Amino acid sequence: MHDRDINAALNLKAYYYKGNKN
């Protein structure tokens, strides 16, 4: 995995988590 892929996955998880929290 490339750093870009890892960052993208982390950003997606963070966005998804924040979306579910509200």
Backbone bond lengths (Angstrom), bond angles and torsions (degrees), N, CA, C in turn:
res aa  C-N    CA-C-N  psi(-1)  N-CA   C-N-CA  omega(-1)  CA-C   N-CA-C  phi
1 M - - - 1.474 - - 1.523 110.55 -
2 H 1.311 114.91 141.97 1.460 119.44 177.66 1.529 109.71 -90.32
3 D 1.327 115.43 159.70 1.465 119.93 179.28 1.524 110.71 -58.13
4 R 1.333 115.89 -36.83 1.476 119.53 -179.81 1.522 110.49 -61.43
5 D 1.323 115.81 -41.91 1.468 119.94 -179.09 1.527 110.27 -65.49
6 I 1.336 115.51 -41.22 1.464 120.23 -179.94 1.521 110.20 -64.03
7 N 1.324 116.22 -45.58 1.465 120.52 179.90 1.520 110.41 -62.47
8 A 1.309 116.78 -41.47 1.463 120.95 -179.71 1.533 109.85 -62.94
9 A 1.312 116.67 -42.39 1.463 121.04 -179.67 1.528 110.27 -65.12
10 L 1.330 116.20 -42.23 1.464 119.89 -179.96 1.521 110.22 -64.97
11 N 1.319 116.82 -41.54 1.465 120.70 179.99 1.521 110.05 -64.16
12 L 1.325 116.48 -40.62 1.464 120.52 179.74 1.526 110.51 -64.62
13 K 1.335 115.78 -43.84 1.467 119.79 179.61 1.520 111.00 -62.91
14 A 1.337 116.13 -43.10 1.464 120.72 -179.37 1.523 110.06 -63.34
15 Y 1.327 116.33 -43.65 1.468 121.37 -179.49 1.531 109.87 -64.74
16 Y 1.323 115.97 -43.37 1.459 121.01 -179.05 1.527 110.44 -65.50
17 Y 1.322 115.79 -41.71 1.460 121.00 -179.33 1.526 110.48 -64.46
18 K 1.329 116.30 -45.23 1.466 120.60 179.27 1.524 110.00 -63.74
19 G 1.324 116.73 -38.58 1.458 120.50 -179.70 1.520 111.34 -65.33
20 N 1.331 116.52 -38.20 1.459 120.13 -179.35 1.519 111.76 -75.68
21 K 1.329 116.52 -28.88 1.462 120.59 -176.52 1.526 111.00 -65.89
22 N 1.317 117.06 -34.72 1.473 119.53 -177.28 1.520 111.38 -83.62
